[in-house]
């Protein structure tokens, strides 16, 4: 009878032959073989265990570091908020700069930049507001926060008569969840550019994206209706008709 291993691929055959040979040894011979294998491979075993432990230790160290940094950022954000509430602009700006320098990757830094922009708009300092919102938009890691920062930035650019920049920004926004808001803001920008028909279409798109019971639906409908209907295109009078009429 042909050995079973003859019908198997080479690697599988070698494994099967070794396994069968191992089974034919008595317990003493098997234990000696195992001990020999361990002696020959002890270095590799301990290196593998050591590397595994290092990876696990490094992971937990990184998680601890992230938690510590997050707690520090939260503390700085609290100090920033207290300074804003007290209208202490110098202290608020210093706290903002610390958060942006030491915790630029945190959501706290983005939220602080947006809050600073709001304060700047209250002071009618649109340049400072735009700069802060641009920083927030560039550093936001979460699409929802990035979209919110982008919308605020586009509104600020509209207020500064930078309508082309505002429209370009709207085209690149992660708009998921903000579709109706983006469409309304697009309508406001187009209206500021004098493009009434396009603005009306944008307002209609915003209305279509709203729930029928949305509280801002009525104001959007008023914006749309204030622009009237789209201008009809009147064909030019053919030259022949002009001659006949004369």
N, C-alpha and C positions, 0 to 999 in steps of 0.2 A: 504494500500500500504506500502511495506517495505521501511523504510528510505534509501536514497541513501548511507549514510555512512556505512550501514551494509554490503554493497558489496565491501568496500575498505579495504586495509590493515589498521592495528590499527593506525599508525602514521598519515596516510592520513585522516582517519576517524575523529580522534581527531581535526585535523586542519580544516576539513570541518564543523564539528559541531560548533567549535569556531567561524569560519567565519560567519556561518549562524546566530548564536546567536548574534554576533556583529552587523549584519545587522538589527536585530530586535529592537535594541536600538534606541532611538531618538538621535538627535544631541547633546543635553546636556549630556546624559548618555555616549555617545561615547567619547566626549571630556574629561569627568571626568575620564573615563577608561584610555585614553591615558596619561592624566596628572599623574595618579597614577603609570602607567608603567614607565614614565620618572622619577618620584621621586624615585621609587624603584631601578632604573638602572642608575641613574645619575653618580655614581662613575665609573661604568664600562665604560660608554660612554666617560667620560673625560679621563680615563686611556687609552682607545683605541685611542682617538684623540691625546693624548700626545705622545704615543708610535709611532704613524704614523708620527707625526711631527719630532720626534727625528731621525727616520730612514731617512726621507727626508733631514734633516739638516746634519746628518752624511754623507750621500752620497755626498752632495754638498761640504762639508768640505774635504772629501777624494779626490774628483776631483780637488779641488783648491790646495790641498797639492801636488798631483801628477803633476799638471801643474807647480807649483813653483819649485819642485825638478827637473823637466825636463828642466826648464829654467836655473837653476843653473848648471846642468850637461852640458848643451850646452855651457855655459860660460866657464866652466873648459876645455871643449874640444877645444874651440877656443884658449885658452891660451896654451894648450898643442901643438896644431898645429903650433902656432906662434913660440914656442920654438924649435920644430922640424925643422921648416923652417930656423931658425937662427942657427941651429946646436948647440944649447945650451942644451947639454945632461942632465946637472944637473937640469935645470929648467923643461925640458920635463919630466924627471923621477919623479920629485916632483909633477908635475901636474897629471901625470898618477896615482901615488899612491893616490892622493886625490880623483880622479874620482873612482878608484877601491874601496876605503874605504867608500866613502860617497854615491856613486851612482852605486853600483855594479850591480843592476838590470836593469840599462839603457843600451840601444844600444850604447850610446856614450862611455861607459866604454869598451865595446867589440871592437868597432872600434879603440879606442885609443890603446888598447893592440895589435891589429893587425898592426897598424901603427908603434908602438914601435918595434915590431918584424922585420918589414921591415928595420928599421934603424939599428937594431942589425945585420941583415944579411949583410947590406952594410959594417958594421964594421968587418964582418967575425966572429961574436960572435954567433955561431949556438946554443950554450947552452942557452943563454939569449933569442934568438928568439924562441926556442922550448918552453921554460918556459912561455913566454908571449902568444904564440899561444895556448898552452894548457889551460891557464886561459880563453882566449877568447872562446875557444871551450866549455869549461865547463859552462860558464856563458851565452852563447848565448841563448836567448829565442825564437828566430825566426828561423825556419828550413833553410831558405835561407841563413841567416847570419852564422848559425852553419855549414852548408855545406861548405861555403866559408872558414871559419876559419879552418875546418877540412882538406880541400884540401891543404891549406898553411902549416898546421902542418905536413901532410904526406910528402909534398915536402921537408920540412926542415929535417924530419927524414931520408928521402932518402939521402939528402946531408950529413948527419951525419953517413951514413952507417947503419942505424937502419931499415933495409928493412923489417924485420919481424914485427916490431912495425907499420911501415907504412902500410903494407898489412892488418894487423888486424884492423887498424883505418878505412881503406877504406871499409872494410866489415860492419862497423857499421855506416857509414855516412848516413844522410838523403840526398840521391843523386838526388831527384827530380829536374829536370832542369839541372843537372850536369852529366848526364849519360855518354856522350861522353868524357868529361874531366876526369871523374873517370876511365873510361876504358883506356884512353891513359896513365894516371899516373900509373895504374896497370901494363901496358906494360913496362913502364920505370923501375918500381921496379923489375918485373920479369926478365927483361934483365940484371939488375945489379946483380941478383942472378944467372945469367948464364942459365936461363930457356928460351932458345931462341924460342922454338916451342910455349910455353905458352904465351910468350910476343907477338909473331906474331898474335896469336888468339885474344889477348886483343886489339892490334892495329886494327885488322879487325873489332872487335866489336865497337871500337870507330868510325871507318869510316862509318860503317853501321848506326850509330846513328846521323851522320851529314847530313845536307842539301847538295845536290850536288854542290851548289855554295858557300859553306862555305870556308872562306879564308884559314883556316888551313888544309883543306882536302889534299892538295898536299903534305904538309910536313908529314902528317900521312902516306900517301901512300908510301912516300920515306922510312920512318921508317920501315914499313912493308916489302917493297921490299928488303931492305938491309939485311933482315934476310933470304932471299931466301924462298924456299918451305920447308914444314915440312919434316923432315928426315923420309925416308921410313924404315920400320922395316924389316930387312933381317933375314929370318928363319935360325936357326942353322943347319949345315949339319948333317944329321943323321949318327950315328956310322957305320951303314951298308954301306952307300954310301962311307964313308971314306975308309973302307976296300977294296971295289971294286976298288976305284981309285988307291989304293996302289997296 
